């Protein structure tokens, strides 16, 4: 029986994975920030003893389990109002499909790290289960949550820079320029192992972020990959640490993506530029408070989060959502705030679900299961294009 969630009842989350992993702490902070959600249950590690010990040592009271299977089974026997309202999966890529599928089939909403699965076939199967059960499903593309990214989407999709004629995104890091996988670094070990990371290393890890950020702000899907190069530049790795794709939209507009984890001097540099026939929009994740708009024969405009006015000579009306920020201008928002924004939208859908209503924000205000399938199809097509040296068309959309 589906539980009932009161309008003012704090939602309860169960976390899978995350022991000594930075990503879980970001989820945890974003869950707690609004005061309407909390982490109550967790299976923090694949080793039962480690999982239980980690739960006992947690910084606040937490009901720990030896495994995620035990956590899920135990939920079924609890009174309805004591069960988790949603599960958060923060494990490596090869675990996502089995874990997400189990919670979805149990009727429990899911937040899942990306990429969603290891293969397109798994992604299709998981999507079918989400559609059948109707559970809310959020794929964690956290940069969708930045206010400036959402503002860029508004400007582009309102046609304020004209018709999009080119779009590019790059995501550069340098942390894998050293072979950390040979030095006991757990994060590097699984990300460079095909059995655990999947068919692409850098592309699956951060190339999909670049893809999703461009598709999010333009609202335009990739329909063809004309060129792809997946390279291992350090130590003959089995998976790419450098990823380049030249793609096209359905109307032939160039849509290019580059990602690398071996470019010294770049820490977490995700940037996109969308060029229209009347202007351009430039966004940099490392400068998330500002958005630059370039215009023909006019001064560039720099907009700051929390300091936007309608009818300023460029903007017309501004949606109410874009007038709301967590902090006043000059008080920087960060990644936790961006993630909190996504969790706020997801929470709306979770509460709707327990009232028997469908999700309204998936794929619009946070990445949903369909976005996860698109990400997997993109990676599969890029790998095939790189291997065969021939364009891949018609399978991305």
Secondary structure, DSSP 8 states (H G I E B T S, - for coil): ------TT--EEEEEES-TT-HHHHHHHHHHHHTSSEEEEEEE--SSHHHHHHHHHTSSS--EE-SSHHHHHHHHHTS-GGGS-SEEEE-S-HHHHHHHHHHHHHTT-EEEE-SS--SSHHHHHHHHHHHHHH---EEE--GGGG-HHHHHHHHHHHTTTT-SEEEEEEEEE--TTSS-GGGTT-HHHHHHT-HHHH-S-SHIIIIIHHHHHHHHHHH---EEEEEEEEEE--STT-SS-SEEEEEEEETT--EEEEEEES--TT-SSEEEEEEEESSEEEEEEGGGTTEEEEEETTEEEEEEETT---SSSSS-----HHHH--SS-TTS---HHHHHHHHHHHHHHHHHHHTTT---SSBTTTB--HHHHHHHHHHHHHHHHHHHH-S-EESS--
